[in-house]
């Protein structure tokens, strides 16, 4: 009886799944999730438009006033022209670059600040945690949009760098709070205790042991910060707090509103940049939701399997 049990224990099962890297590669995770795939395709399209706008339009200067004013849609001008004689479609394509740069740069720096403050507060504890948590709470309770308007107005109206700095200053606190909470739950885990027993430095433990465990949450924090940057930057530029001579979606909204585009039948001048802002924001949101599902199996939708009924 004992021999039989040993044989069963060591015999490999034919249905065992092949071993692989935990969670698979990032691209594999994107391909196997519909939300991630849709968001990724939209994001790649905007990246191509920002990098090579000549693939989509023959106009070299989107601010060039070389056409008849207030034209409707046609083969020469897909979305018509503005009240200043500029091609709306060309402005839309060239405006992708600045909007995407704002989203990515502000998202990266806001996420870096969130990681620095949130993970440090959660791991260090004590007085350091109290001070960093107090700073985070202050930024969380401050009315964000009025603060953005004040900073953008008095720190240097029209400067792209100022807009990005303002978005970073006001966009890091929520991610820092999440990262602190997750780091607190990891601080007393066995693998961190063993690293301390080995005599590893705090910087080594945070960089090598803690941060890889928080990868999915850091990625979600970046996508949330990028989404915040896209929407807020467009709002600032719509209010005239950006550079009115730059090519961006928010600037297009500003000029279309000031020239009463909707009231003068220049509908695409007002609607198209708003749709692009919504699409880019939707791509970041879809990727965010998808990575939440990828990192947390409990959030994945349950797929129902059909049961075939056999008639006697």
Beta strands, then each sheet from edge to edge (+ up, - down):
end
